[in-house]
Amino acid sequence: MAAGRLSFWVWFFYFILFEVAVYLGLSFLLGGLGESNQYQADNTVVPNWVKAVLFVLLYLLCVFIAVLTVSNMVPVKYRKPMMRWVYMALLALPVMLFMLFN
């Protein structure tokens, strides 16, 4: 039981590390897109929409590549429990989009 909890915290650390690295990388990559000042006379919807859609697509690509890489490295019995980390990553996406525009 203790080994199971330890492995959970190890995988949770890797998950947080992955999320932070992807967020920082994508925010740096997409830093020039969009408008930082939302309250101005010009229309800011289209540039920020492009930034949001690119962030979502690139984030999903990173998650897809990570899932394919990790699923090829772990034994078959661990592939199904690995999906909870994918679902957690999808739940983290709106939080990262919120942080991206604030």
PAZAPA-4460 file (N, C-alpha, C; in steps of 0.05 Angstrom, whole numbers, plus 32768, in hexadecimal, padded with zeros to 4 digits):
% residues 102
    n_x    n_y    n_z   ca_x   ca_y   ca_z    c_x    c_y    c_z   seq   type   mol
   8011   7FE8   8000   8000   8000   8000   8011   8019   8000     1      M     A
   8026   8019   8010   8038   8031   8011   8046   8035   7FF7     2      A     A
   804E   801F   7FE9   805B   8021   7FD0   8048   802D   7FBA     3      A     A
   802F   8026   7FBC   801B   8031   7FAA   8018   804F   7FAD     4      G     A
   8018   8058   7FC7   8016   8075   7FCC   802F   8083   7FC4     5      R     A
   8045   8077   7FC8   805E   8083   7FBF   805F   8087   7FA1     6      L     A
   8057   8072   7F93   8057   8075   7F76   8043   808A   7F6C     7      S     A
   802C   808D   7F7B   801A   80A2   7F74   8027   80BD   7F76     8      F     A
   8035   80C2   7F8C   8042   80DC   7F90   8058   80E1   7F7C     9      W     A
   8066   80CC   7F75   807B   80CF   7F61   806F   80D6   7F46    10      V     A
   8059   80C8   7F3E   804C   80CF   7F25   803F   80EA   7F26    11      W     A
   8034   80F2   7F3E   8029   810C   7F41   803E   8122   7F3E    12      F     A
   8056   811D   7F48   806C   8130   7F44   8073   8133   7F27    13      F     A
   8074   811C   7F19   807A   811D   7EFC   8064   812C   7EED    14      Y     A
   804B   8128   7EF5   8034   8135   7EE9   8036   8153   7EEC    15      F     A
   803B   815C   7F04   803E   8179   7F0A   8056   8184   7EFA    16      I     A
   806C   8176   7EFA   8083   817F   7EEB   807C   8181   7ECD    17      L     A
   806E   816E   7EC2   8066   816F   7EA6   8054   8187   7EA1    18      F     A
   8040   818B   7EB2   802D   81A1   7EAE   803B   81BC   7EAF    19      E     A
   804D   81C0   7EC2   805B   81D9   7EC5   806D   81DE   7EAC    20      V     A
   807B   81C9   7EA4   808D   81CB   7E8D   807D   81D2   7E73    21      A     A
   8067   81C5   7E6F   8057   81CA   7E57   804B   81E6   7E58    22      V     A
   8041   81EE   7E6F   8035   8209   7E72   804A   821E   7E6C    23      Y     A
   8061   821C   7E79   8076   8230   7E75   8080   8230   7E59    24      L     A
   8083   8218   7E4D   808C   8217   7E31   8079   8223   7E1E    25      G     A
   805F   821C   7E21   804B   8227   7E0F   8046   8244   7E13    26      L     A
   8047   824D   7E2C   8043   826A   7E30   805A   827A   7E25    27      S     A
   8073   826F   7E26   808A   827C   7E1A   8087   827C   7DFB    28      F     A
   807F   8265   7DF0   807C   8262   7DD3   8066   8274   7DC8    29      L     A
   8050   8277   7DD7   803A   8287   7DCD   8039   82A3   7DDA    30      L     A
   804F   82AC   7DE5   8050   82C5   7DF3   804A   82DD   7DE1    31      G     A
   8052   82DC   7DC8   804E   82F3   7DB7   8032   82F5   7DAB    32      G     A
   8022   82E0   7DAE   8006   82E0   7DA3   7FF3   82ED   7DB7    33      L     A
   7FDD   82F7   7DAD   7FC8   8301   7DBF   7FCE   831D   7DC9    34      G     A
   7FBA   8328   7DD7   7FBC   8342   7DE3   7FBC   833F   7E02    35      E     A
   7FCF   834B   7E0F   7FCF   8349   7E2C   7FBA   835C   7E39    36      S     A
   7FB5   8373   7E2C   7FA1   8385   7E36   7F86   8380   7E29    37      N     A
   7F74   8373   7E39   7F5A   836C   7E2E   7F47   8384   7E2B    38      Q     A
   7F4C   8399   7E3A   7F3A   83B0   7E3B   7F45   83C7   7E2B    39      Y     A
   7F42   83C5   7E11   7F4B   83DA   7DFF   7F37   83DD   7DE9    40      Q     A
   7F3A   83F3   7DDA   7F26   83F9   7DC5   7F27   83E5   7DAE    41      A     A
   7F3E   83DA   7DA7   7F40   83C7   7D91   7F35   83AC   7D99    42      D     A
   7F2F   839C   7D85   7F24   8381   7D8A   7F3B   836F   7D92    43      N     A
   7F39   8362   7DA8   7F4D   834F   7DB2   7F44   8332   7DB1    44      T     A
   7F2C   832D   7DA7   7F21   8312   7DA8   7F30   82FF   7D95    45      V     A
   7F35   8308   7D7C   7F41   82F6   7D69   7F5E   82EE   7D70    46      V     A
   7F70   8301   7D77   7F8B   82F9   7D7F   7F8B   82E7   7D97    47      P     A
   7F7A   82EC   7DAB   7F7A   82DB   7DC2   7F6D   82C0   7DBD    48      N     A
   7F5A   82BF   7DAA   7F4E   82A6   7DA2   7F63   8294   7D95    49      W     A
   7F73   82A0   7D84   7F89   8291   7D77   7F9C   8287   7D8B    50      V     A
   7FA3   8297   7D9F   7FB6   828E   7DB4   7FAA   8277   7DC4    51      K     A
   7F90   8279   7DCB   7F83   8264   7DDB   7F81   824A   7DCB    52      A     A
   7F7A   824C   7DB2   7F77   8233   7DA2   7F93   8226   7D9E    53      V     A
   7FA7   8236   7D98   7FC2   822B   7D95   7FCB   821E   7DAF    54      L     A
   7FC6   822B   7DC5   7FCE   8220   7DDF   7FC0   8205   7DE4    55      F     A
   7FA6   8203   7DDE   7F98   81EA   7DE3   7FA2   81D4   7DD0    56      V     A
   7FA6   81DB   7DB7   7FB0   81C6   7DA4   7FCC   81BD   7DAB    57      L     A
   7FDE   81CF   7DB1   7FF9   81C8   7DB8   7FFA   81B9   7DD2    58      L     A
   7FE9   81C0   7DE5   7FE8   81B2   7DFF   7FDE   8195   7DFB    59      Y     A
   7FC9   8192   7DEB   7FBF   8177   7DE5   7FD4   8166   7DD6    60      L     A
   7FE3   8173   7DC5   7FF9   8165   7DB7   800E   815C   7DCB    61      L     A
   8015   816D   7DDE   8029   8165   7DF2   801F   814F   7E04    62      C     A
   8005   814F   7E0B   7FFA   813A   7E1B   7FF9   8120   7E0B    63      V     A
   7FF2   8121   7DF2   7FF2   810A   7DE1   800D   80FD   7DDE    64      F     A
   8021   810E   7DDA   803D   8104   7DD7   8046   80F8   7DF2    65      I     A
   803F   8104   7E08   8047   80FA   7E22   803A   80DF   7E27    66      A     A
   8020   80DD   7E20   8012   80C3   7E25   801E   80AD   7E14    67      V     A
   8023   80B3   7DFB   8030   809F   7DE9   804B   8096   7DF3    68      L     A
   805B   80AA   7DFC   8076   80A3   7E06   8075   8093   7E20    69      T     A
   8064   809C   7E33   8063   808D   7E4D   8056   8072   7E49    70      V     A
   8041   8070   7E38   8034   8056   7E35   8046   8041   7E28    71      S     A
   8059   804A   7E18   806D   8038   7E0D   8082   8030   7E21    72      N     A
   8086   803F   7E36   809B   8039   7E49   8091   8029   7E61    73      M     A
   8077   802A   7E68   806D   801C   7E7F   8062   8001   7E77    74      V     A
   8061   7FEE   7E8A   8054   7FD4   7E85   8036   7FD7   7E7F    75      P     A
   802B   7FC3   7E73   800F   7FC4   7E6A   7FFC   7FC8   7E82    76      V     A
   8002   7FBD   7E99   7FEF   7FBF   7EAF   7FED   7FDC   7EBA    77      K     A
   8000   7FED   7EB3   7FFF   8009   7EBD   7FF4   801C   7EA8    78      Y     A
   7FEC   8013   7E91   7FE2   8025   7E7C   7FC6   802F   7E82    79      R     A
   7FB5   801E   7E8D   7F9A   8027   7E94   7F9A   803B   7EAB    80      K     A
   7FA9   8037   7EC1   7FAA   804B   7ED6   7FB7   8066   7ECC    81      P     A
   7FC6   8065   7EB7   7FD3   807D   7EAD   7FBE   8090   7EA2    82      M     A
   7FA7   8086   7E9A   7F93   8098   7E8E   7F88   80AC   7EA2    83      M     A
   7F89   80A7   7EBC   7F80   80BB   7ECF   7F91   80D4   7ECE    84      R     A
   7FAB   80D1   7EC7   7FBC   80E8   7EC4   7FB5   80F8   7EAB    85      W     A
   7FAC   80EA   7E97   7FA4   80F8   7E7E   7F8A   8108   7E84    86      V     A
   7F78   80FD   7E93   7F60   810B   7E9A   7F66   8123   7EAC    87      Y     A
   7F79   8120   7EBE   7F81   8136   7ECF   7F8E   814C   7EBE    88      M     A
   7F9D   8144   7EA9   7FA9   8158   7E98   7F94   8167   7E89    89      A     A
   7F7F   815A   7E80   7F69   8167   7E72   7F5A   817A   7E85    90      L     A
   7F58   8173   7E9E   7F4B   8185   7EB2   7F5D   819D   7EB8    91      L     A
   7F77   819A   7EB5   7F89   81B0   7EBA   7F8A   81C4   7EA3    92      A     A
   7F80   81BC   7E8C   7F81   81CE   7E75   7F72   81E8   7E79    93      L     A
   7F59   81E8   7E83   7F4C   8202   7E87   7F5A   8213   7E9B    94      P     A
   7F66   8207   7EAF   7F75   8217   7EC3   7F8C   8224   7EB6    95      V     A
   7F9B   8216   7EA5   7FB2   8222   7E98   7FA9   8237   7E84    96      M     A
   7F93   8234   7E76   7F89   8249   7E65   7F82   8262   7E75    97      L     A
   7F76   825F   7E8C   7F70   8275   7E9D   7F89   8284   7EA5    98      F     A
   7F9D   8274   7EAD   7FB7   8281   7EB5   7FC5   828E   7E9E    99      M     A
   7FC1   8284   7E86   7FCF   828E   7E6E   7FC5   82AB   7E68   100      L     A
   7FAB   82B0   7E6D   7FA0   82CA   7E66   7F9E   82DD   7E7D   101      F     A
   7FA9   82D5   7E94   7FA9   82E8   7EAC   7FC5   82F0   7EB2   102      N     A
***
